[in-house]
């Protein structure tokens, strides 16, 4: 469900990012953070109360939608002020930074997961890893809010 909703979020983002601007990225990050927090909560409900695994699909849909919306919007907004002649270089730099960030994030979250798994079991580790993901998404959301305010002030000058 994550991938399907990611595609849907991407399609909807492309239509709305130019009218809603950076607030769209902030909202998408909020959806991702909510989905990740709900995934962690769902894992705790599975462990503690025997909730079925299928319930994880619900928050993963929310996360997927946010991922698709954020990726498409971020691409558009990041490159909107780049001259056409430099677009390829700017896109390449952006993608390289994203790949390095993804590799670092994967390493950190994997380390958190396996440390928690050794101490408390797989489902608890799943919940702890998603809680860590939520923390990082909230940090990204704080940066997005700052970026949104910066561009609003800059545009009013």
C-alpha positions as CSV (number, residue, x, y, z in Angstrom):
1,X,0.0,0.0,0.0
2,X,2.9,2.4,0.6
3,X,4.1,2.3,-3.0
4,X,0.5,2.7,-4.4
5,X,-0.2,5.7,-2.2
6,X,3.2,7.2,-2.9
7,X,2.4,7.2,-6.6
8,X,-1.0,8.8,-5.8
9,X,0.7,11.5,-3.7
10,X,3.2,12.2,-6.4
11,X,0.5,12.7,-9.0
12,X,-1.5,15.0,-6.7
13,X,1.6,16.9,-5.7
14,X,2.6,17.8,-9.2
15,X,-0.8,19.5,-9.7
16,X,-0.7,21.5,-6.5
17,X,2.9,22.4,-5.6
18,X,3.1,25.5,-7.8
19,X,0.0,27.0,-6.2
20,X,0.7,25.9,-2.6
21,X,4.5,26.2,-2.6
22,X,6.7,25.2,0.3
23,X,3.7,24.7,2.6
24,X,3.0,21.6,0.5
25,X,6.4,20.1,1.5
26,X,5.8,20.9,5.1
27,X,2.4,19.2,5.0
28,X,3.8,16.1,3.2
29,X,6.5,15.8,5.9
30,X,3.7,16.0,8.5
31,X,1.8,13.2,6.8
32,X,5.0,11.1,6.7
33,X,5.7,11.8,10.4
34,X,2.1,11.0,11.4
35,X,2.2,7.7,9.4
36,X,5.5,6.7,11.0
37,X,4.3,7.5,14.5
38,X,1.1,5.5,13.8
39,X,3.2,2.6,12.5
40,X,5.2,2.6,15.7
41,X,2.0,2.7,17.7
42,X,0.4,0.0,15.6
43,X,3.5,-2.2,16.3
44,X,3.1,-1.7,20.0
45,X,-0.6,-2.7,19.7
46,X,0.4,-5.8,17.8
47,X,2.9,-6.7,20.6
48,X,0.7,-5.7,23.5
49,X,-2.8,-6.6,22.4
50,X,-2.5,-9.0,19.5
51,X,-3.7,-6.6,16.9
52,X,-3.4,-8.1,13.4
53,X,-0.4,-7.3,11.2
54,X,-2.7,-6.1,8.4
55,X,-3.4,-3.0,10.5
56,X,0.1,-1.7,9.6
57,X,-1.3,-1.1,6.0
58,X,-3.3,1.9,7.3
59,X,-0.4,4.1,8.6
60,X,1.8,2.9,5.7
61,X,-0.7,4.3,3.3
62,X,-0.4,7.7,5.0
63,X,3.4,7.5,5.0
64,X,3.4,6.5,1.3
65,X,1.2,9.4,0.3
66,X,3.4,11.8,2.1
67,X,6.5,10.3,0.6
68,X,5.2,10.7,-3.0
69,X,3.8,14.2,-2.3
70,X,7.1,15.4,-0.7
71,X,9.4,13.9,-3.3
72,X,7.7,15.4,-6.3
73,X,7.1,18.8,-4.6
74,X,10.7,19.0,-3.3
75,X,12.1,18.3,-6.7
76,X,10.0,21.0,-8.3
77,X,10.7,23.7,-5.6
78,X,14.4,22.8,-5.4
79,X,15.0,23.4,-9.0
80,X,12.5,26.2,-9.9
81,X,15.1,29.0,-9.7
82,X,17.9,27.1,-11.5
83,X,18.6,28.3,-15.0
84,X,17.8,25.8,-17.7
85,X,21.5,25.6,-18.7
86,X,22.4,24.4,-15.2
87,X,19.4,22.2,-14.7
88,X,21.2,18.9,-15.4
89,X,24.0,19.7,-13.0
90,X,21.7,20.9,-10.3
91,X,19.5,17.8,-10.6
92,X,22.6,15.6,-10.4
93,X,23.8,17.3,-7.3
94,X,20.4,17.2,-5.7
95,X,20.1,13.4,-6.4
96,X,23.6,12.7,-5.1
97,X,22.8,14.5,-1.9
98,X,19.6,12.6,-1.6
99,X,21.3,9.3,-2.1
100,X,24.0,10.0,0.5
101,X,21.4,11.1,2.9
102,X,19.3,8.0,2.3
103,X,22.4,5.8,2.8
104,X,23.2,7.5,6.1
105,X,19.6,7.4,7.3
106,X,19.4,3.7,6.4
107,X,22.6,3.0,8.4
108,X,21.3,4.9,11.4
109,X,17.8,3.4,11.5
110,X,19.2,-0.1,10.8
111,X,21.6,0.3,13.8
112,X,18.7,1.5,16.0
113,X,16.5,-1.4,14.8
114,X,19.1,-4.1,15.5
115,X,20.1,-2.6,18.9
116,X,16.5,-2.7,20.0
117,X,15.9,-6.1,18.5
118,X,18.7,-7.6,20.5
119,X,17.3,-6.1,23.7
120,X,13.5,-6.5,23.2
121,X,12.5,-8.5,20.1
122,X,11.6,-7.8,16.5
123,X,8.2,-6.0,16.9
124,X,9.5,-3.7,19.6
125,X,12.5,-3.0,17.4
126,X,10.2,-2.2,14.5
127,X,8.3,0.3,16.8
128,X,11.5,1.9,18.1
129,X,12.9,2.2,14.5
130,X,9.7,3.9,13.4
131,X,9.8,6.2,16.4
132,X,13.3,7.2,15.4
133,X,12.1,7.8,11.8
134,X,9.3,10.0,13.2
135,X,11.9,12.0,15.2
136,X,14.0,12.6,12.0
137,X,10.9,13.5,10.0
138,X,9.9,16.0,12.6
139,X,13.4,17.5,12.5
140,X,13.0,17.8,8.7
141,X,9.6,19.3,9.1
142,X,11.1,22.0,11.4
143,X,13.7,22.8,8.7
144,X,10.9,22.9,6.1
145,X,8.9,25.4,8.3
146,X,12.1,27.5,8.6
147,X,12.6,27.4,4.8
148,X,9.0,28.3,4.2
149,X,9.3,31.3,6.5
150,X,12.6,32.4,4.9
151,X,11.1,32.3,1.4
152,X,8.0,34.2,2.6
153,X,10.1,37.0,4.1
154,X,12.3,37.0,1.0
155,X,9.3,37.3,-1.3
156,X,7.9,40.2,0.6
157,X,11.0,42.3,0.1
